[in-house]
Amino acid sequence: MRVCVFCGSRPGRGSDYVETARAFGRLLGERGVDLVYGGASVGTMGEIADATLAAGGEVHGVIPHHLQAREIGHQGLTELHVVDTMHDRKAKMAELADAFVALPGGIGTLEELFEVWTWSMLGIHAKPVALLDVNGFFQPLLGLADHMVSEGFLRQEVRDVLIVDSDPARLLDRFGALCESRP
């Protein structure tokens, strides 16, 4: 199984975000789950990649040319795909992944999450989409999604596509069960 993780090029405030990225990366490596991510060596992106590699896992990074220097493309990965555009980056990550999870991050993380969530709604893929909710980080977003449902702009079944968990191991277990049940 390959899990695509969307997360930040910055570490966030406090140590919980970095510690959770490391813990999730270690868990991926220990369970033999490949990591697909944005290819950078900075922020929580670099932390999860380094932890996955240190635990014996494979890491597949995807980074556009224009961000390779800015986000400092990770040179120690199993595989680093350097692509032309952000659109190419997202398409390649989606192609490589069996499931998607967003860790706390900025607008780039949200943009990637929204795209794969939308693709799920449109039937472009049937892969699990999840939020690893560190310290309630995603609760305001979930409140907005619930508000969108109550106001008739989002169907409940589309809202329910999002798997939300605060425990990395439990989230990965849920992903494994969903991936195994897919045709």
N, C-alpha and C positions, 0 to 999 in steps of 0.2 A: 504494500500500500504506500502511496505517496500523498502527503498532506501539504497543501499550499498554505503558508502562513503569511498573512498581511500584518505588518507591524511597523514601528517607527524607525526613522533614520536618526532619531534622538532618543536618549534614555528615559525621558520623562522625569518628573519630580519625585524625589524619594527613591528608595531602593527596591520597592515591591515590584515595579514593572520589569526591571532588569533581572531580579531574582526569579520572577515567574517565567520570563523568556528563557533563562538558563535551565530552569527545572523542566519546562516543556521540551526544550531541545534534548536534554539528557534522556528524558522519557522516550522521545522518538528514537534516539540512537539505541537505547537499551532494548526497545521492542522491535528493532529492525524496520522501523517505518522511515522511509525517505522523506527528507524535507525539500520542498520547493519554495523558493522565496525570492525577494527582489534583488539578490546578488551583492548587497553592500556589506562592508565590514564595520560600519558605524551603527550606533544606537542599539535598539533592541534587535534590529536585523542582524547585526554582527554577533550579538550575544547568543541568539538562538542558533545561528550557524555554527559558531565555535563550540557550543555545548553539544550539539548533535554530533559533530565530527569527533569531539573528545570521547563521546560515548560509543564510538564505532559506527555511527550512522553515515549514510550517504546524503550529500547536500547538493542540490541542483539550483544554482542561482541564475536569474535572468535580469539583465540590466541593459538599458539603452546606452548607446555610445555617449550621448551628452551628459549622462549621469555617472558614467564610469569613474571619471576623475573627481566629480563633486561629491558623490556618495562613497567614494573610495571603494571601487569594485574589489570584492574579496578574492584574493589570489590563491587561497588554500582549499578551494572547494573540490568536490568530486567532479563537478562539471559547471562551467560558467558560460552561459549563452549571452553573447553581446548582440543586441538587436538594434534596429534603427529607431523605433519610436516607442512611446508609452503604450500605444495600442498593440504593437507587436509584443511588448513585454507581457501585457495582461493575457493576450491570446496564447502565448507560449506557456505561461504559468498554468493556465486553465487546461491546456492540452496535456501537460505533464502530470496534473493532479487528479487524485481520486476523491478528494474532499478539500474543503476550504475552512480555515479558521482565522478570525481576526483577533489579534491581541490589541491592547490599547495603542493608539497611535494618533496621527494627525489627519489632515484632510486627504492626503494620499491614501492612507489606510482605509478611510471611509469610502473614498471613490472606488477603490478596488472591491471592497465589500459590497457596495451597492450594485456594481456591475455584475458580479457573479450571482447575487441575490435576484437581480432583474432577469438574468439569463435563465435562472431556475424557473421563475414565474412564466417566462416565455417558452419554456420547454426546450431551450438550447442545450441544457444538461440536466441530469437528474442526480447530481452529486450533492452530498451533505454540505450545508453552510452553517457555520457556528461562530459564536462569540465566546472567547475566554474572558469572562467578566471579572477582572482583577479589581478588588475593592469597590465594586459597584460602578466601575467606569462607564459601562454601557447602559446603565439604568435610565439616564435621560433620553438616550436614543430609543430604548424600548418603550418608554412612555410616549414618545412621539409616534412610534409605530402603532401603539394601541390607540392613540388619538386619531390617527389616520383611518384606522378601522372604524372607530365610532362615528367618524364624520363621513364615512362612505367612500373614501379615496383608496382604500386598501382592503382586499378581501382577507378574512380571518385565516383562510388556509395558506395564503401567501405569507402573512405574519408568522404563522406557525411553522414555516419552513426553517426559520432560524432556531438552531439549537443553542441554548444558553446554559453555560455551566461555569462555576468558579473553580472547579477542581480539574487540573490538567489530565490526570489519569482517568477520571470518570468520563471526561469529554472524549478522550481517545478511545475508550471502551465503546462509547455510543457510536462513534464514527465507524469503528470496526464492525459492529453489528449491522449498521446501515449499509456499509459497502458490501458485506457478505450477502445481504438479502437482495441486492440489486441483481437483475438478470444479466 
